Amino acid sequence: MWKNKNVWILLTGEFIAGLGLWMGIIGNLEFMQEHIPSDFMKSIVLFLGLLAGVFVGPLAGKVIDSYSKKKVLIYSGIGRTLSVIFMFLALYFESITFMIVFMIVIQISAAFYFPAIQAVIPLIVEDQDLIQMNGVHMNVATLARVLGTALAGVLLVVMNISFLYIGSMVAYIFILITTYSLKFDEAVSTTRGNKKNSSFKEIIPILRETPIVLTALILTIIPLLFIGGFNLMVINISELQGDPSIKGLLYTVEGLSFMIGAFFVKRITHYFKPINLMFAFAFVISIAHLSLFFSDSKMMSLFSFGLFGLGVGCFFPIAATIFQTKIDKQFHGRFFSFRNMLDRVMFQVVLLSTGLLLDTIGIRYMVIVFGVFSLASVIYFVLRHYRQTPHKHNVVEKDVI
């Protein structure tokens, strides 16, 4: 795998783009903290961008399966680069409206870009290397997040917020250039002549025929209950503790823990069934959510985010590999767009709920509500899974990874 030029191009581009992405996100949080006092209104602004991404999801899936994935990456990269212009306008005019336009454009670009990346990975590495590639890819993205947020924190102290978005635009231009260097063979189904056969509705019967994929999709709700309110919780914990520097520390601890988890999970997938591992790490994520009840303590909040990072670092590579290996490649564009839509819808629900609950009952009781729901969901799906497959308890199954 490491001799594959495409792997290095993809990982290098992901790292540079990740730096720019997270510098921009920290800039967004800073801008909203200055101009939007209500947590619920902050969640509304984030919601509008995500909603635009959901609307274009079916189109994105069909386009990815009907046309060249490389071209999809290039055009969505151009859209992401140009979106930063609207944020410069938002800064100049101190306008929330321009920020919303920025969020909409960048999320529409992301609705094409990220499913296309997930569909490209199985085309550039062998199946036996997928879990390693997924883990490394996520680790590179996480390392970029840690360094990007740390760099953004330093730049905010010594420079104007606009420099964060300059850095973002430079990073997006860089990944656009690296995307042109990718070279891989695409299946016949991605050609223009097959676009009429790529119905988005074909995903539903495929999910019914592959129960492990459906279960994995449902389980992704658990980490999304934490991720959906991640940024708002970071802001709230910072205000609760009266310590602006805790924001960078929380991102750093969670990111480093994620990297450890993604490295660790490769070592244990040969000994346990993937679905059992997903149940276990979903449970860990639930405990991390509940432990944020003590978020007024600096050490406990860092512990909670670290535990969460470890859980999702193990959870997501397993889920990604199940999706890539159990779904036929000709459906990857539509499936990953469908998953992207599902994630965005859940993200929006959690985001709005987080903003509302933070304004009404506060972070300590909000995490109890979400944590109990997460824990109850894990227990329910575990019991449901083993009731439906009682004959498998004494059967050794072939590992899907």
Secondary structure, 3 states (H helix, E strand, C coil): CCCCHHHHHHHHHHHHHHHHHHHHHHHHHHHHHHHCCCHHHHHHHHHHHHHHHHHCHHHHHHHHHHCCHHHHHHHHHHHHHHHHHHHHHHHHHCCHHHHHHHHHHHHHHHHHHHHHHHHHHHHHCCHHHHHHHHHHHHHHHHHHHHHHHHHHHHHHHHCCCHHHHHHHHHHHHHHHHHHCCCCCCCCHHHCHHHHHHCCHHHHHHHHHHCHHHHHHHHHCHHHHHHHCCHHHHHHHHHHHHCCCCHHHHHHHHHHHHHHHHHHHHHHHCCCCCHHHHHHHHHHHHHHHHHHHHHCCCHHHHHHHHHHHHHHHHHHHHHHHHHHHHHCCHHHHHHHHHHHHHHHHHHHHHHHHHHHHHHHHCHHHHHHHHHHHHHHHHHHHHHHHHHHHCHHHCCCCCCCCC
